[in-house]
C-alpha cells in the first residue's frame, strides 16, 4: 500500500479486504519492526476496509506525507505487522 499526505483514514487494497475482511476485528494493533504499537479503528463497509481513528497519528509519527510504502501483514484478527519503506525501497 502507498499512502500520500496526512489522511484521517486509509483504505486497504481490495484483495486484502476480500481475503481478511471477515476475520479482522473492529480495532487492530499495528506493530512496527521495533515493537511499537498503534491501535486503530477498522471500518469494514461493503467489502471495503478503512483504518480510521489512530491512523492520522500514525501518519504523523511515520511521516507518511513523504510517500513511503506501507506493508501490512495479517497476523491475527487484532494484529497487523507493519513495515514502512521509503519510495526507494529502503
C-alpha positions as a printed Julia matrix, in Angstrom:
90×3 Matrix{Float64}:
   0.0     0.0    0.0
   1.14    3.5   -0.6
  -0.33    6.49   1.2
   0.37   10.11   0.38
  -0.25   13.05   2.68
  -1.79   13.18   6.08
  -5.07   11.34   5.86
  -7.63   10.7    8.56
  -8.23    7.25   7.1
  -6.54    4.75   4.81
  -8.27    2.23   2.59
  -6.74   -1.21   2.4
  -6.45   -2.89  -1.01
  -9.49   -4.87  -2.24
  -7.5    -8.14  -2.29
  -6.72   -7.7    1.44
 -10.36   -6.91   2.21
 -11.55   -9.94   0.27
  -9.19  -12.36   1.99
  -9.17  -10.97   5.56
 -12.27   -8.76   5.79
 -14.4   -11.27   7.64
 -11.58  -12.05  10.08
 -10.37   -8.61  11.09
 -11.51   -7.05  14.38
 -13.06   -3.61  14.88
  -9.8    -2.4   16.46
  -6.39   -3.66  15.44
  -2.88   -3.08  16.7
  -0.33   -2.1   14.07
   3.1    -3.32  15.2
   6.25   -1.93  13.61
   9.54   -3.89  13.42
  10.75   -2.22  16.65
   7.69   -3.48  18.53
   5.91   -0.12  18.74
   2.13   -0.5   18.72
  -0.52    1.87  17.38
  -4.17    0.88  17.78
  -6.52    1.97  15.0
 -10.23    1.57  14.43
 -11.27   -0.54  11.45
 -14.36    0.25   9.38
 -15.46   -2.68   7.27
 -18.16   -1.39   4.92
 -19.5    -3.16   1.85
 -16.34   -5.16   1.37
 -14.03   -2.17   1.83
 -11.73   -1.87   4.84
 -10.63    1.5    6.21
  -8.18    2.23   9.02
  -9.58    5.23  10.85
  -9.17    6.61  14.36
  -5.48    6.38  15.16
  -4.37    6.42  11.53
  -3.72   10.19  11.46
  -1.42    9.9   14.48
   0.43    7.07  12.79
   0.72    9.14   9.6
   2.29   11.97  11.56
   4.72    9.82  13.54
   5.98    7.92  10.49
   5.89   10.94   8.15
   3.67    9.22   5.62
   3.28   12.52   3.76
   6.64   11.69   2.15
   5.03    8.81   0.29
   6.64    5.64   1.68
   5.33    2.17   1.04
   3.4     0.73   3.96
   3.23   -3.05   4.11
   0.73   -4.71   6.44
   0.85   -8.42   7.2
  -2.13  -10.13   8.79
  -1.0   -11.87  11.99
  -4.32  -12.41  13.76
  -7.73  -10.65  13.86
  -6.49   -7.86  16.16
  -2.86   -7.55  15.0
  -1.19   -6.47  11.76
   2.59   -6.36  11.39
   3.7    -3.14   9.71
   6.77   -2.41   7.61
   7.45    1.03   6.19
   9.9     1.6    3.34
  10.86    4.75   1.51
   9.92    5.0   -2.15
  13.45    3.84  -2.95
  12.73    0.56  -1.16
  14.99    1.26   1.83
